[in-house]
Amino acid sequence: MRASAVGDDTTLSSIIRLVDEATNSKAPVERQADRIAGVFVPIVLVLATLTFVLWLVLVVPGDVATAFNHAVSVLVISCPCALGLATPTAIMVGTERGAKSGILIKSAEALETACNVNTVVLDKTGTITEGAPRVHDVVLADGMDELDLLRVAVSLERKSEHPLAEAICAYADARAKDMDAGVTVEDFEQVSGGVSAIVDGDKVLAGNARLMADEAVDLHALEARANVFAGQAKTPLFFARGGRVLGMVAVADVVKETSREAVERLRDMGVRTIMLTGDQARTAQVIADQVGVDEVVAGVMPEQKERKVRELQSAGDRVAMVGDGINDAPALASADVGIAIGAGTDVAIKSADVVLMRSDPLDVAAAIELSCATMRDIRQNLFWALFYNAVCIPVAMGVLSPLGITLNPMIAAAAMGFSSVFVVCNALRLFAWKPRGRRGIATAVGADLAYDASTEAQEEGSEKMAEKILNVEGMSCQHCVARVTDALGAVKGVKNVSVSLEDGTATLEAGLLVSDDRLVRAVEDAGYKATVA
């Protein structure tokens, strides 16, 4: 067993620390309330003194007790507790509700600013898509062998942390173990549009068509297939050695189920959405059409993402940037509100103002909704605090005494206490806040209920179970067999799982609602490669 994080480094400790930092920080509106209170207190002291003098000299000459009572009433009833409690209480409850919903807000300023966002910039890989791409096609240049291409590709991509590189390495490892053993890689470098290195003495490149064009690599023989892949939302990656193209690998990432709903929710809130990606325009447009973003900016480099954010800000937009990678960190830091996907890199999370622990795009809209709800609560509290003082101070001074209405210090103290209680109770109403309109979750819950019902029906024999066979690669012992058996057995609607180590197969009975992709994903999550026979 290995502990990846202990003590203060655990996720729970990080959540507690972020919430504490947020509640201890001050939003701009809170600082403004503090400035008002700083002016308000001297004014009240002056009014109390003026009240004492007027009652003592003009209203009831010589009656010190009556004049003193009115002056004390002014001091007591105007205690700025409500003004001081109006903002921090709402901020505390708002950050707590965010943490409860998987939205970690690092500062009170971010919670306030998010309410004014009118443009959300979304990174594609890992934000709109799952961030777990897979190799779908391999196209070879004339005279090339697939294993030779993969050997070069994996030796280069093994040193990269990009999700596309991980997909290529996983594909190569499934074909043959230690494919890059004995290969010498030197001068590895991440360049604009891809990576380069010296592999066994030859310069090797991996990346997009722009990088190949910059390095004078002829892609004419692969362009037609690359365009076809781009139209299928697959990202074509080219590999070249010594200035000659070796082949192309098409990698595709799946769009998250809630991405389209998230964009629709943002549009309903009057927020414009922009997708940024390093992919070529055709591939990016296919993804954009699937999720319905308002604008697509394709073929951007990491430094161009930050530049795009600044351009939007200079045009007067309040921008929120959503990303998960190291290359998103500059844009996250430059945006009015940086929102990091919780499954992203540490650099992105540290650069952001808000962290979405569930990595769900819907939480982007939820974070803005929470900000608006909190700010609405704060404005109500401030209005009440100012309105209360504007009405009660003149009454305490005795302007209604001709009508027989006066306040003694005890009543004034009760009124002051009620004002503070009202502000706190109004702030606590935020505890009832929940993200609205989570249709994706409702649909998923409904699907699970329907699925459970169909599974019960299948177990009772009212529906047929289909036999399926999977080819499983990577099993080496009976422990592996047990892991694959448990993984498949945990899938709803699956029973009678039988795994053979000798044949490398898994045989099972599955309900009609159990998809092949779900079975393959269950095996891959257990650490093995699977295909449906």
Order of alpha helices (4+ residues) and beta strands (2+ residues): alpha-alpha-alpha-alpha-beta-alpha-beta-beta-alpha-alpha-beta-beta-beta-alpha-alpha-beta-beta-alpha-beta-alpha-beta-alpha-beta-alpha-beta-alpha-beta-alpha-alpha-alpha-beta-alpha-beta-beta-alpha-beta
